[in-house]
Amino acid sequence: MLSNEAKEAIKIAKSIKTQQSDKLTPDQVCFLRNDANQNNSVSIPDDIKMDEINENAKGEFYHLKNGIDRTVLLFIHGGAYMTGTVKSRRKLCFNLLRRLNCDGFSVDYRQWPEAKHPAAQEDVMAAYQYLAKRYKRVLVFGESAGATLALTLTLELKSESRKLPAKIAVFSPVITQINTMPSEFLMQERDPMLLGAGDPVPYFAEPYKNDPLISPIFGDFTDFPPLMINCGSEEVKYDDSKVLNYLCQKAGVDVTWTIWQDLFHVFVLFDMPETKQALNKIAEFLK
């Protein structure tokens, strides 16, 4: 049974969904980013020291006081490669870091309309390499488009025989840029966050290309690190998680798939008991 906070979150998400369009203009994207930063950003707490990194890697580097040495979390936000921001996801990142008791790096990757694929892929790879030189153990968490980037990052590392992340947790992953999965149609009225079955996001110039760095459904998951998949039972991207779980099982991956009943796309962005439960499970897995 959903908590009262979850029911209220669904009402809020529905009000946002009615304003959505699958064809945002550049001005609308900039407005949504600024709005997210103003309304969802949190200040840096006393137990975390932040460094702004603007080298080959770009993002916010969080150092947790008295945290575990040599372990770090690479945090990759979502937002359809358009509207997500590092600042607006701080609270989610901090909540994970405290549960993991380790440092974290939230990567500020390039998005549309300023850039197109493979810009985000390059930026996430640069952030991973930056951390891999400094820490023995790199964990990866991504939500929505960030979950896709967590998968494509690892697929690229694997194809180049580089060191892989220790563990990966993805929330509401998108494994194909072509929105034709059955749940895209079946869940349209049930997912309060996403419209479903729309045009491919404009970040990709060739969304129909059978490229695993665009759509991980075409990837080889053999020898993939331990992976945790989370999704809501009501989300339009439900079948993405279902197929990803199948592909990983088929490849012999140590994969865990958790379905959160009656919940929606990336519900962990909302303050509610179900979010705490989900983050506890993710932290337990990543540890």
N, C-alpha and C positions, 0 to 999 in steps of 0.2 A: 504493500500500500504506500502510495506516495505521501511524502511529508507535506505539511502546509506550505513550507518554503518552496518545495518543488512545484506545487500547484501555482503558486504566485509567479515563479520563474517562467512557467509555461505561458501565463497571461502576458508577461512582459515580452517574451520572445515572439508571441503572436502579434503583438502590437508593432514590433520591429519588422516582422515578416511582411506585413501589409504594405510597408514602405519599400520593400526590396524591388530590385530590378536586375535581370541578368545582363543588362546592357548599361552599366554605369559609365558616366562620362569621367574624364580625368578630373574635372572640378569636383564632381560628387565623391570620387575616391579620396581626394585630398580633404574634403570636408569630413568624411567619415573617419579618417585617420585622426584628424585633429579632435573631433568629437570624442573618439575613443580615449585619446590621451587625457583629455580634460575630465572626462566622467569616470574613467576606470583606472587611471594611474594611481599608484600609492607612493608615498615617500619612502626613502631608504630607512629601515629600522635600525636601532642601535646595535643589534647583534650582527649586522651585515655591513661590510665595507665595500663600496662600489668603485670600480675603476672603469672609465669610459675608454674603450679600445678603438683606435682608428688607424690600424696598420694594414697589413694584408688581410687580417681579420677585423671585422667591425662589430661592435656590440657592447653590452654591459656585462662586466666581469664582477661577479659577486663572491666575496670572500667571507665565509661564515666563521665567526669567532669560535675557536675551540673545535672546529670541524675536523673531519678525518683527513689526514694527510694523503696526498697522492691519488685521491679519487675526486672526479669532477663530473658534473652533469652538463651536457650540451642540450640546451632548451631551444626548441624551434617552434615559434608561434605559427598559427594559421591565419586565415583571412583571405582565402581564394587567390593568393599571390597578389593581392591588391590592398586590402583594408586593414590587415593586422599590423600591430606595432609592438615593439619591445616593451615600451612603457605601459601599455594597456594590459599586458600579460604579467606584469611584475608580481601581483599577488599570487597568481597560480604558481609561478616559478618559486617564489619564496616559500610557499606552503610545501612544495615538494622538497626543497633544499633542507628545510628544518626536519622533515621526516627522514631524509637520507643522511643528514648531518655532514654535508660536504659542500664544497664550492660549486659555483655554477656560472655558466656563460650563456647569456641569451643573445643569439646571433641576430644582427640587424641586416638582413639580406635585402638585396634590391628586388623591387616589385614593379608591376605595371602601374602607371603608364611610363615611369622613368626607364624601365628596362624590360627585356623579354628573356625567355629561356635561351641559354643556360645560366643567366646571371645569378639567380638564387642558388642553383646547384654549385656554382663556383664559390659563392660566398660561404655557403654551409661547409663545403670541403675545406676552405681556408680556415674556418673557425675550428673544425675538427683537427686539422694538422697543427694549428696553434696550440691546442690543448694537449694533443698527443705527445708533443715535445716536452711538456711541463708536468704531465701526470702519468702515473703508471696505468690507471684504470679510468677509461672514459665511458660514461653511461650516456644514453641518448633518449630524450623524450620529445615527441612532437604531437601536435594536435591539428586535425584537419589537413590543410595544405602542408603544415609543418610535419605531420605524420608521413605524408608522401615524401617529403624531403629527407626524413630520417631513413626511409626505405631506399630511396634513390642514392643517397650518400653511401649507404652500406653496399649496395649493388655495385657502385662504381669502385669503391675501395676493394671489393672482392675481385672484380674483374682485373684490377691492377696488382693483385697479390699483396696489398698493403695490410697493415695491422687493422683489425676490425674493432668496433666498439665491444665492450665487455657484455653489455646487455642493452636491449632496446625496448621501450614501451611506446606504443602508438595509441592515440585516442581518435576515434572517428576517422580512420585513414581513407584516402581516395586513391584507388589503384588504377583507375582508367579515366582519362580526360573526356571520354565520350560518354555522355550521360544517358546510357541506354539500359543499365541494369534494371531488372524488374522493380526493385524497391524504389527507384527514381519515380516510378509512376504510382506504385501501390501505396507509398507512404506520403504522398504529397499533402494529403489532408491531415496527416498524423504527426508530422515533424513540424514543430512551430518555428524552427530556426531557418530551414532551407526550403526553397521552392521545388527543386528537383526537376530533372528532365529538361534542362535549359540548354542554351548554347555553351560550347566549351569556353573556359575562361580566356580572356584576351591575352594573357601572359604568354600563351603558347602559340607560335606562328604555325606550327604543324601538329595540331592536337590529334590528328588521325594517324600519325606515324607510329609504327610498331616499334617504339623505342622504349626500353625499360627505364630510361632516365626521364621520360615523359610520363609513361604509364607503367608502373611496376608490375602490372598483370603480365607483362611480357618478360619479366626477369627470371633468372635462374637462382632459386633460393637455396640450392645445395650448399652446405657448410655455413649457413647463415647463423649469426649468434642467437642465443636465447631471446625469444620475442614474446612480448605480451601485447595482445590486441584488446582494446576496449571499445564498445559502441553501445548506443541505446537501441532498444528493440523497436523504437518508432521512427528511426531516422531514415532519410532518403538514401543515405550511403550505407545502409545496413548490409546490402549484398556485397559491397566492396570488402567489408570485414569478413564476411562468410567465405568469399572466394580466396581472399588472402590466407585465411586459416587453412583452407583446403590445399592451396599450393604449398604452404609451409609443411603441412603434415605429409604431403606426397614427397617432399624433398628431404624428409627426415629431420626437420628443424624441431628443436625444443620449443614448442609454441603453446601459449596459453591464450584462450579466447574467452573473454568475460562479456556477457550481454547484460546490460542494465535494464531491467524490465520497466516498461512504460515511460522511458526517458528518451531524450532527443539528442541531436547532434551537439557534441562538445558541451554537455551540460555542466562540466566541471568549471566552466567560467562563471557559474552562479554560486552564491553562498547558500548552501543547504546541507542537511545531514548526509544526503546521498553523495555529495561531492567529497565530504570527509571520508566516507567509507571507500570511495573509489581511490582517492589519493593514498589512503592507508594500504590498500591492496597493491597499488603500483609501487609504492616505496618498499613494501615487503618483497615484491618480485625483484626490484632492482638491487636491493641489498644482497 
